[in-house]
Amino acid sequence: MDRRRGVDRRLRARFRAHLPLLLKGASQEVEGTTRNVSLLGVSAYAKGPLPQAEPVQCILELPSESKPIIATGTIIHCEALTQPLPEGSHEVGVFFKEFQEPGESTLAKFLEQISHKEESALKAGYQALKQKLAARKRRKQLEALRKRRRRLARLRRRRQRLAREKKRLAAKRLAKKKSKRRAKKKSS
């Protein structure tokens, strides 16, 4: 992605795949592991440096194929990693120019399989997220219902207390009236 313009300049989709590869340059061979792969090239971790713009032969080994894919290309970039990884000490970008038959179609099928797997994983993740959100919504609704029931129970108890208090006061007033009547009868 071009960070300056916010536009993705890639012509083909890239897919994360960790595949063993061998880069054969004019003067050296370097082993590595791909980070991502497309029909236009690869980004990989290489165990050694390769000069930028050097033509290379890229040999990719796919897990489902007995024969490796062979493509010729150019090193677009090669940068040393600040912290070397087990896969390699340099990050390398290779742009493919052409494939040996049937490399391109084989790679296209492989990338399509990865695409379907990623799509399935995304769908499964989306479904899991939907279920999680639905469960959270149900928990919140249940908690709101519990709070409402507790509040209603408190109000019911308060009404009962007020009703008892009202009866007690009414009984007290009645007793007072009776005692006044008695007092009047005695005095008369």
Stockholm file with secondary structure:
# STOCKHOLM 1.0

chainA/1-188         MDRRRGVDRRLRARFRAHLPLLLKGASQEVEGTTRNVSLLGVSAYAKGPLPQAEPVQCILELPSESKPIIATGTIIHCEALTQPLPEGSHEVGVFFKEFQEPGESTLAKFLEQISHKEESALKAGYQALKQKLAARKRRKQLEALRKRRRRLARLRRRRQRLAREKKRLAAKRLAKKKSKRRAKKKSS
#=GR chainA/1-188 SS CBTTTTBCCCSSCCEECCCEEEEECSSCEEEEEEEEECSSEEEEEESSCCCTTCEEEEEECCTTCSSCEEEEEEEEEEEEEEEEETTEEEEEEEEEEEECTTHHHHHHHHHHHHHHHHHHHHHHHHHHHHHHHHHHHHHHHHHHHHHHHHHHHHHHHHHHHHHHHHHHHHHHHHHHHHHHHHHHHHHC
#=GC SS_cons         CBTTTTBCCCSSCCEECCCEEEEECSSCEEEEEEEEECSSEEEEEESSCCCTTCEEEEEECCTTCSSCEEEEEEEEEEEEEEEEETTEEEEEEEEEEEECTTHHHHHHHHHHHHHHHHHHHHHHHHHHHHHHHHHHHHHHHHHHHHHHHHHHHHHHHHHHHHHHHHHHHHHHHHHHHHHHHHHHHHHC
//
